[in-house]
Amino acid sequence: MKFSDVIIAVASLFVVAWMINTVLNFVLLPASTSYGGEVAYILSVLISAPIVGYVFAGKMREESRMASIGKVVVLFAVLMIFVMTMGALSKHYPLFIDDQLSSMYGTTTTNSWTNAQWFWYETAYFMLVATLYAVFSLLFGFIGLYLGSMRKPSAKT
């Protein structure tokens, strides 16, 4: 795959996953506010990756299929970390992290942690979530693209 093909495949994967993720968020967030967003993301990658793999199967077979899939999923994981970082810059994300940390450690901002401790715990929590999103993007993206690209290219007439 040429670099331009990789960019188009990643953009296609991102758009399809984003559309599926949006619909799944409306369904899963009311059912489970704790993990609805994560489940929606995982399912969106699992659904969209085979679709994009099927569409780009011919391009992926031009050279090593594993190398082509690897290029696409690595760039997709970097894009998803970037998008997640942009979302974390919203004013509500630190409040979400504070709620999660308070429920995990049974503390509040007034009774036991200093501001520095809150800052470092929030940073560590964000890095953990970003790492999990990257791992899900790499793992499920690779599996989906591999399964989707298994179709045989049609014979040109």
C-alpha positions in Angstrom: 0.0 0.0 0.0 1.2 3.4 -0.8 1.1 6.0 1.9 -1.8 7.8 0.3 -3.8 4.5 0.4 -2.9 4.1 4.1 -4.2 7.6 4.8 -7.5 7.0 2.9 -7.9 3.6 4.7 -7.3 5.2 8.1 -9.7 8.1 7.3 -12.3 5.6 6.2 -11.9 3.5 9.3 -12.1 6.6 11.5 -15.3 7.9 9.8 -17.1 4.5 9.8 -16.0 3.8 13.4 -17.1 7.3 14.5 -20.6 6.9 12.9 -21.1 3.5 14.6 -19.7 4.8 17.9 -22.1 7.7 17.9 -25.1 5.4 17.5 -23.8 2.9 20.0 -23.2 5.7 22.6 -26.8 6.8 22.4 -27.8 3.2 23.1 -25.2 2.1 25.6 -24.6 5.3 27.7 -28.1 5.3 29.3 -27.8 1.6 30.1 -24.3 1.8 31.7 -22.8 5.3 32.4 -19.7 3.7 33.8 -18.5 1.7 30.8 -21.0 2.5 28.1 -18.5 4.7 26.2 -15.7 2.1 26.3 -18.0 -0.7 25.2 -19.4 1.5 22.4 -15.8 2.2 21.2 -14.7 -1.4 21.2 -17.8 -2.5 19.3 -17.5 0.3 16.8 -13.9 -0.8 16.0 -14.9 -4.5 15.8 -17.7 -3.6 13.4 -16.0 -1.0 11.2 -12.6 -2.7 10.8 -13.9 -5.7 8.8 -15.9 -3.3 6.6 -12.8 -1.2 5.8 -10.7 -4.4 5.4 -13.2 -5.7 2.9 -13.2 -2.5 0.9 -9.4 -2.2 0.9 -8.6 -5.9 0.5 -7.2 -5.4 -3.0 -4.9 -2.6 -2.0 -3.7 -4.6 1.0 -2.7 -7.5 -1.2 -0.5 -5.3 -3.4 2.3 -6.0 -0.9 2.4 -7.9 2.3 -1.1 -7.9 3.8 0.3 -7.9 7.4 2.5 -4.9 6.7 -0.4 -3.0 5.1 -2.7 -3.8 8.1 0.0 -2.9 10.5 0.5 0.5 8.9 -3.3 1.2 9.0 -3.8 0.2 12.6 -0.8 2.0 14.0 -1.8 5.2 12.3 -5.4 4.6 13.4 -4.3 4.1 17.1 -2.3 7.4 16.9 -5.3 9.2 15.5 -7.6 7.8 18.3 -5.1 8.9 21.0 -5.1 12.4 19.5 -8.9 12.5 19.3 -9.2 11.3 22.9 -6.7 13.9 24.0 -8.7 16.6 22.3 -11.8 15.3 24.1 -10.0 15.4 27.4 -9.4 19.1 27.1 -13.1 19.7 27.6 -14.1 21.2 30.9 -16.0 18.2 32.0 -13.4 15.5 31.6 -11.4 16.4 34.8 -14.7 16.3 36.7 -15.3 12.8 35.3 -11.8 11.7 36.4 -12.3 13.2 39.8 -15.6 11.3 40.2 -13.9 8.0 39.1 -11.0 8.5 41.5 -13.2 9.5 44.4 -15.3 6.3 43.9 -12.2 4.1 43.5 -10.3 5.5 46.5 -13.1 6.8 48.7 -11.7 10.3 48.9 -12.7 13.8 48.0 -10.8 17.0 47.3 -11.2 18.2 50.8 -10.3 15.3 53.0 -7.1 13.7 52.1 -5.3 14.5 48.8 -3.3 17.6 48.0 -3.7 19.4 44.7 -0.4 17.8 43.5 -1.7 14.4 44.3 -4.9 15.0 42.4 -3.0 16.3 39.4 -0.7 13.2 39.3 -3.6 10.8 39.8 -5.6 12.5 37.1 -2.7 12.3 34.8 -2.1 8.7 35.5 -5.8 7.9 35.0 -5.8 9.7 31.7 -2.7 7.9 30.5 -4.2 4.5 31.5 -7.4 5.2 29.6 -5.4 6.5 26.5 -3.2 3.3 26.6 -6.3 1.1 26.8 -7.8 2.9 23.8 -4.6 2.5 21.9 -4.4 -1.2 22.7 -8.1 -1.7 21.7 -7.4 0.2 18.5 -4.4 -1.9 17.6 -5.8 -5.3 18.7 -9.4 -5.1 17.4 -8.4 -3.0 14.4 -5.8 -5.6 13.3 -8.3 -8.5 13.8 -11.1 -6.8 12.0 -8.9 -5.6 9.1 -7.4 -9.1 8.8 -10.8 -10.8 8.7 -12.2 -8.2 6.3 -9.2 -8.4 3.9 -9.5 -12.2 3.5 -11.7 -11.8 0.4 -10.2 -12.7 -2.9 -9.9 -9.8 -5.3 -12.2 -10.1 -8.3 -10.7 -11.0 -11.6 -10.4 -8.0 -13.9 -12.1 -8.6 -17.3 
